[in-house]
Amino acid sequence: MNQNTTISPSIAIVGLGYVGLPLALAFAKQYTVIGFDINEARVFDLENGKDYTLECTEADIKNAKQLQFTSSLNAIKEASIYIVTVPTPVDADKHPNLKPLLEASAMIGSVLKKGDLVIYESTVYPGCTEEDCVPVLEKQSGLVFNEDFYCGYSPERINPGDKVNTLTTIKKLTAGSTPEIANMVDALYASIITAGTFKVSSIKVAEAAKSIENAQRDINISFVNELALIFDRMGIDTHEVLEAAATKWNFLPFKPGLVGGHCIGVDPYYLAHKATSLGYHPQVILSGRNVNDQMGTFVTEKLIQLLTATGIPVKGAKALILGVSFKENCPDIRNSKAFEIYSQLSAAGMQVDVFDPYANAVEVKEKHDIQLVNALGKYDAIVLVVTHDFFKSLDYTSMKRSNKTIIYDTKAFLDRSIVTARL
């Protein structure tokens, strides 16, 4: 590769989800881009201008004249830069699941040529790119790292559903496997990121920076969630306490809630995994995770207590869960705690309806065997899980089965006068 900052590449984006698609569209304004995904249905939809993530409009996709979509590995052979944006989840035991990342690396390795550059955006633990991915690239390609091909890292900072803080308006971290490649990676992203870039000294530093971004937020949320658990036992409204404390200039404005999604509820486990492998057992990080992971159960148990105190039999009670995506105004259901609440309420013998105007009903049915309802009835309990703007317009009085109906607002989103309890 010509190791300078002059860029005229053909770029292949591997993975066309919440991260990959906006990235492909941004690069396609200046470069020839091939968007690759193993999901043929996803590629078909994109070819027809349809994006189930709602991150991009039909016009955005159809106006991208230098972008083509494919599920054929053969179609990306001519690219000189490969950018990997596949998910990095955890398994049932909360251990990193690198399968999608390593499979993507193996595919790229099979078409990798001398001089090519592979950039990873997927969130990983420090060292993962060079210790786990590079050996796969070398094995599949027969090429030598930093002699025949190079790597970069620029962690994604996409915030699903956010139309203000978008790809190009968030500063981008960049790193490369040599100083020259670091300059090249930085220049590549600087050409599309209006907020600018921040080049760091090594791939490992960039990986570490990304891993602590979400771990820090997770820990802060776990603190106020623990406060909610304590104040509930005292009969104190947590949000009222937080509002009072926030009158001090340096108080951090975090709120209690259900922590899900592809980042905050996952990334701390990657950092903890790496720390453990080095002989250090992280205490603060895992403590925060433990608190946040129990909040779904707390919501379920609290609702059952409220029903019992009101005299409504739990078994046979009809409940409504409002929202199954992991955050507001977004269809992303990954790691949403709403499904945990649904399972626990159903196990308690309740009849549970689930309503979400953003979530993809087919995806919810396929992944969780839950049929979203289109029409709302009357309920003994209503649990607001997600703060979709649409939920502000609902007539909650008309959904009450009786004057005893419980409205449990886990987000302090609704008018306090109409709710029974808040998290």
N, C-alpha and C positions, 0 to 999 in steps of 0.2 A: 504494500500500500504506500502511496505517496504521502508520507507523514508530514503534512502541513495543514493549514487551516483553509485551503481552497477546496470548496465542496461542490461537486456536481454528481452526486451519487444516484443510483437506483436503490430505493429503500424497500425492504420487505418487512411489514409489521406482522408478527406472528402472535395471533390472538386478537380477536375483534370484539371484545366485551366493553365494559365501562371505560377501560383505559385505552385499549388499542384503537377503537374506532375514532374517538376525538383526535388521537395522535396522528392517525393515518390521514384524516381530513386536513389537519393543520399542515403536515408536511406536503400534502398533494397540491397546496397552493403554490409551491415552489419547485417541487421535485417529482420525478416519476415514482409512484408508490404502488406496491402490490400488497393488498390486505389479504392475509392468509388465515384461515380458521379450519379446524378439522370438522366442525359442525356444518354439514352441507346445507341444512335448513337455514342456519344463520346466514350463510353466504347467499342463498337464494333470496332471502328477505332483503338483504342489503342491496343486492343487484336490482331489486324492485323499490328501493328507497325506503324500506321499512326498518326501523330501529326499535326493538322492544325495550331497550334501556331508556328511551326517551331523552338521551343525551344529545342527539342530533336530529334535525328535521329532515323531511324528505327532500326539501330544496337543497339543504347542505350536502346531502349525499349525491344527488343527481347533478349538482353543479361542479362536483369534483372531477374535472375532465382528465386529470392525470392520475386518477386512482382506479384500479381494477380490483375486483374481489375474486378470490379463488379458494378452493379446497384441494387443489392439486399441488403436490410438492414440486412437481416438475416445473410449474409456472414461476417459482421463485428462484430458480437456479441462476438466473442472470443478475440477481441483485448483488451489490457489493457491500451493502450494510444491512444487517438483520437486527431488528429490535424485538425483543421478547417481552410480551405483556400478558403472559398466562397467569392464572390464579395460583396462589401458594397457601392452601388451606392447612388445617390441622386434622388429624385423625380422631377417632373416638376417644383415644387416650390423651388427647391434647398434645400429641407429638407432631412436629412438622411433617407435612406430606409433600415431598418434593417430586412426586411422580409426574405431574403435569410439566414441571420445569425441566426435569431430566429428559422426558420424552420429547419436548420441544428442542432441547439441546441436541438430542440424537438425530432428529429430523434435519436440523440445520447442519449438523456435522456431516450428514450424508451428501450434502450439496455444496459444502464449504470449499472455497477456492483460495489459492495463494493471494494474499493481500486483502482478504475480506475482513470486515469488522463486525463483531457481534456485541450488541449493547443490551444489557438486561435492565428492565424496569420493575420487574416483580419484586415484592418485598421479601427479603431473606435475612438470615442472621449474618453477622460479620464473618467474612471468609468464604461464604457459600459459592460465590461466582467462581473464584479461582480454585477452591478446594473440591467442589462438587461438579460444577458445570464444565469447566475447562477440560478436565480429564475425559469427559464424554465427548466433547468436541474433537479432542485430539484422537481419541480411539476411533471414532466414526469417520473422520476425514483423513487420518494418516498424516496430518500436518502438525507442525511444532508451534506451540503457543509463543507469541512474541517474536517469532522468526517468520513464520508463514502466515499467521493470522493474529488478530488482536481482539481485545475485549474492552468494553466500557461499561459503566454503570451510571444510571440516572434514575433514581427511584421515583415512581409515580406519586403524584400528590392530588389526584383527581378526587373531588368531593361530590359523589353522586347526587343529582337533584339540585345542585347549587348552580344557579345561572349567573351569579356575580363573580365568585371565585372559580374561574374556569382554567383550563389547561394553560392558556397563554398569559393569564394575569397572575399566576402564582410563580414565584421565583423557583428556578430549577437547579437542583444539585447535579453536578457532573463530575465524572472521574474516568480515567483511562488506565490501561495496563502499562503504558510507558508515558513519559512526559509529553512526547510528541502526539501520541494518541489522545491524551487528556485534552490537549489543545484542540484537536480535531473534533472530539465529542462535544466540547464546550461550544465551539463555533457552530456546529450543526444545530444544537438546541437554541443557541442565541439567535439563530436566523428565524425562529418562529415564536420564541417566548418574549413577549413585549415587556414582561416584568423583569427580565434579565436572568442571568445564570450565576451560580456560585460554584466555582471549580475547587475541588479539594485535592489533597495530595495523593490519595490512593483510593482504590475501589473499596477496600475494607472500611475506610473512614466514611465513605458515602453510605455503605450498607448499615453501619452502626448508627449514623445520624438518622436514617429513616426508621430504624427499629426503635429508637428511643422517642421519636415524635409521638407515636400512638401509645407507647407504654406510659409516657408522662401523663397523657390525657386520661388513660385508663386508671392510673393511680389516683388522680385528682377526683375522678367521678366516684371511685370506690370509697373515698373518704366521706363524701356527702351521702352516699348510699348507706354507709355504716351509721352516719348520723340519723338517717331516716329510720333505720332499724331501732336505734336507741330511743329516738323521740316518739316513735309509735308506742313504745311501752310506757312512755310518760304522758301520753295523750296530748302531745304538743304538735302543732302543724309545722312540719319541717320547713316549708317554703316561707312561712312567716318569720321563722328564726333566721333563715338565710337573707331575707330582705332586710331584716334589722342589722345583721352583721355587715351587710354590703354598704352600710352608710360609712364605714371606715374606708379611707381612700385606697388601701393596699389589699383589701379582701378580694380573693379570687372568685369570680361569679360562676362557679360550677353548680349544677343542679342534680338531684338524684334522678335515676331512670334506669331503663333496661338497656344494657350495652350489648349490641349485636354488630352485624355487618362483617365486612371482609377485612377490616383493618384493626380497629381498637380491640375487638374481642378475640383477635387471632395473633397479631404481631408480637405481643408480650411473650407468648409461648415460644416463639422463635428465639428471642433473646435469652429467655430462661434456659432453653435447650442447649444453646451454645455455652452459656455460663456453666451449666451442670457438666457438660462434656470436658470442661477445663478444670473441674474439681471444685467449683464454687456453687453452692446452693443459694440461689437468690431468694431473699426473704420478702422484701418490700414488693417486688414485682408480682410474685405468686400470691402474696397475701391480698393484694388488690384484686387480682383475678378471682380468687376464691370468694371475696365479697360480692363482686359483680355477677359471678356465675350463679349465686343463690337468689338473685332478686326476682327471677321468674317464679320460683317456688314461694317466695314471700308474698308476691301479689296474689297468687292462688290461695294461699292460706288466709290472707287478710280478707279476701272476698268471701270465703266460706265463713269466716268469723262474723262478718257483717250480715250475711244472710241469716245465720243462726240467731244472732242477736235481734234481728227484725222479725223472727218467727217464720221465715220462709224455709220450707224443707229443701235441703240441698239436692237430694236425689229427686230428679224430675224437674228441677228448676230450669227455666229457659234463660240462657245467657247469650249476649252478643259481644263479640270481640271486634273492636273498631281498629283496623289496621294490622297488616301482617308484614309489611316491608320493614326494614330495620331502621328507617328514618323517614322524615316527613317529605311529602311531595315527590316521591321516588318509588319506582317499582321494584327495587333491589330487595330480594327476600333472603339473601345469604345470611345465615347465622342469626336470623331473627328470633327473639325470645317469645314472640307471639305464639309460635308453634308449641313451645314447651307449656305455655299457659293453657292452650287448647287441649293438649293431651292430658294435663292434670285435672282440668275441669271435667273433661269427658270421663276420666277414670273415677271421678267422684260421683258420677251418675247424672251429670247435668246434660241438658240438650243445648249444644253450642252452635250458634251461627257465627260466621266470619264474614265481614264486609270490608272490602278495600277497593276504592275506585282506581287505584294506580297499579296494583299488582296484576300480573298476568295469570288469569284463572287457570289456563292450561298448565302452566308451570307449577302452580300451587297444587293442582290435582296430581300431576305426575310425581312431584317430589315429596309431597306430604299427605297425599290421599285425602285432601280436604276440598270440598266443593264450595267455592265462594258464593254467597247469596247475592242476588240482584235486587230483591225487594225486602225491605225491613218490616218486621212484625212487632209484636209487643213482648216485653221481656221482664224477667224478675231481676236481672242484673245486666248492666252495660259497663264494659271495661274499655276505656280509651287507652290504647297502647301506643298509637302513632299520631303525631300532630299534623296530619294532612289538613291543609286549609279548608278543604271540602267539609270537614267535620264541624266546622264552625256554623255551617248553614243548616245542620240537621235540627229537626224539631224533636227534642228529647222528651218533651212532655207526651207527645203522641206515641212514643215507643215504650212508655211505662205500662206494665201489665196491671199495676195497682199503685196506690200511693206509698207502698212499701218498697217499690223498686229501688235497687241500689245502683247508683252511678259512681263508678270508681275511676277517677282521673289520675292516671299514673304519670302525667306530664305537667300537671297544674296548667292546663291549656284552656279549659272551659271556664265560664263564669262561675266563680266559687259558690254563688247562691243556688246553682242547680245541681251541684255535686254532693254526694254523701260523704266521700272521703277522697283524699289525695295521697299520693306516695310521698 
